[in-house]
Amino acid sequence: MSAQAEAIDHNDGATTKTFVTVWFALLFMTGIEVFLTYEQIPTLIFLTALVGLSVIKAALIIAYFMHLKFERLSLFLTLFPMLILCIILMLVMFMPDSNRLMMMRPR
Amino acid sequence: MSQVNSAATMTSVWSGGRSPYAVNSKKFGMWLFIISDALTFSALLMAYTYVRLATPNWPTPFHFFPSIIFSTVMTFCLLSSSLTMVMGVHAMNHGNRKAAVRWILATMLGGASFVALHLTEWINLIRNEHVTPFDNPWGVPLFGGTFFALTGLHMTHVIIGLIYLGIIAFAVSRGKFKAEDVEVSGLYWHFVDLVWMFIFPLVYLMSAKI
């Protein structure tokens, strides 16, 4: 076994109980999303709630199932700020144009 | 002072000789792939949202049954398969190869159920609602284009994941591969699950027939 492999800790960092709890939390949030679909709430609030819940679900999956919570901070800092910056850049490009198109529509 | 600095440099994880992230190269490579693939899906989801916002008569063809029920069960299948995958990695980390293979096979069952339900849903849309990638009865061809592009790319990832897990399960059952190989395949599978957490609400729930 190489020195690098030896340095890597195989500690799971979480117990089976933690994984099952996260799984229940993910199922619960999915249930809330489906429930909100059939409630008559304004589209913007509905969309915000859906995206918010999806981001929380994604964070739980990354942190616990993908083990990132138990990795070194340097790994997180190398990967995620860049991803978030790229997504923000895409949002800056796409969203103002889509709003502008809606405003240009004949009434 | 210079001796202190020199000692600090020698002990730094960035001074070479070991991974500064304390992960092996396979795992780091998979993380880089996941980040690049996440950007692909982000661009597609944003393009979909752009078209959705800019189209006033966007169709809402997804009835509670079968579409929403099916897609909710599909979400359950993927979430459960993520749990079984994490249990497989856990078992492998503790040297229990038999249990790891069983958990990976359970993960594959969840993934295969997802694909079967998704294909049933596609067939329902094509046959009963007459939606194709280029045309539909509501006069918004981009609906079919974005729907089939997003869900099709995701389903391709699931099918590739099933093949990947099949190879891993076979090798682990024969005493080959190490715990980190199972963990890397698990990272890919969880990513596929993660992407669905955005596709399900934005594509299905936002276009549900109320």
Contacts between the chains, C-beta under 8 A, distances in Angstrom:
chain1	res1	chain2	res2	distance
A	3	B	17	7.3
A	3	B	18	6.5
A	4	B	18	5.7
A	4	B	19	5.5
A	4	B	24	6.6
A	5	B	24	6.3
A	5	B	180	7.9
A	7	B	18	5.3
A	7	B	19	6.9
A	7	B	22	6.4
A	8	B	19	7.3
A	8	B	22	5.9
A	8	B	23	6.6
A	8	B	24	5.9
A	8	B	180	7.3
A	9	B	22	7.0
A	10	B	93	4.9
A	10	B	179	6.1
A	12	B	89	7.8
A	12	B	90	5.5
A	12	B	93	5.7
A	16	B	87	7.1
A	16	B	90	7.0
A	19	B	83	6.1
A	19	B	86	5.2
A	19	B	87	7.0
A	19	B	90	7.7
A	20	B	83	7.0
A	23	B	79	6.2
A	23	B	80	7.3
A	23	B	82	7.5
A	23	B	83	4.5
A	26	B	79	5.2
A	26	B	197	8.0
A	27	B	76	6.8
A	27	B	79	6.1
A	30	B	72	6.9
A	30	B	75	5.3
A	30	B	76	7.5
A	30	B	79	7.2
A	30	B	200	7.6
A	33	B	200	7.6
A	33	B	201	5.3
A	33	B	205	6.0
A	34	B	68	6.8
A	34	B	72	5.6
A	34	B	205	6.9
A	36	B	205	7.9
A	37	B	68	7.2
A	37	B	205	4.6
A	37	B	208	5.0
A	37	B	210	7.7
A	38	B	64	7.8
A	38	B	208	7.6
A	38	B	210	6.6
A	40	B	210	7.8
A	46	B	206	7.9
A	47	B	206	7.1
A	50	B	201	4.1
A	50	B	202	6.9
A	50	B	205	6.3
A	50	B	206	7.0
A	51	B	201	7.6
A	51	B	202	7.7
A	53	B	201	7.3
A	54	B	197	5.2
A	54	B	198	5.1
A	54	B	201	5.7
A	54	B	202	7.7
A	57	B	194	7.9
A	57	B	197	4.6
A	58	B	194	5.2
A	58	B	197	5.5
A	58	B	198	7.2
A	61	B	82	6.8
A	61	B	190	5.6
A	61	B	193	6.2
A	61	B	194	4.8
A	61	B	197	7.0
A	62	B	190	7.9
A	62	B	194	6.9
A	64	B	86	7.8
A	65	B	82	5.2
A	65	B	83	7.8
A	65	B	85	7.5
A	65	B	86	5.2
A	65	B	186	7.8
A	65	B	190	4.6
A	65	B	193	7.5
A	66	B	186	7.9
A	66	B	187	5.7
A	66	B	190	4.8
A	66	B	191	7.5
A	66	B	194	7.9
A	67	B	183	7.5
A	67	B	187	8.0
A	71	B	21	7.1
A	71	B	22	7.2
A	71	B	23	6.6
A	72	B	20	7.8
A	72	B	21	5.6
A	72	B	22	5.2
A	72	B	23	8.0
A	74	B	13	7.7
A	74	B	20	5.9
A	74	B	21	5.6
A	75	B	21	4.3
A	75	B	22	7.8
A	75	B	23	6.4
A	75	B	28	7.7
A	75	B	31	7.2
A	78	B	21	7.1
A	79	B	31	5.8
A	79	B	32	7.7
A	79	B	35	5.4
A	82	B	35	7.3
A	83	B	35	5.2
A	83	B	38	6.0
A	83	B	39	6.9
A	86	B	39	5.6
A	86	B	42	7.6
A	87	B	39	7.5
A	87	B	42	5.2
A	90	B	42	6.3
A	90	B	43	6.1
A	90	B	46	5.4
A	91	B	46	6.8
A	94	B	46	4.8
A	94	B	47	7.2
A	94	B	49	7.4
A	94	B	50	4.9
A	95	B	50	7.6
A	97	B	50	7.2
A	98	B	49	7.5
A	98	B	50	4.5
A	98	B	53	4.4
A	98	B	54	5.1
A	99	B	53	7.3
A	101	B	53	7.8
A	101	B	54	4.5
A	102	B	53	6.4
A	102	B	54	6.4
A	105	B	56	6.9
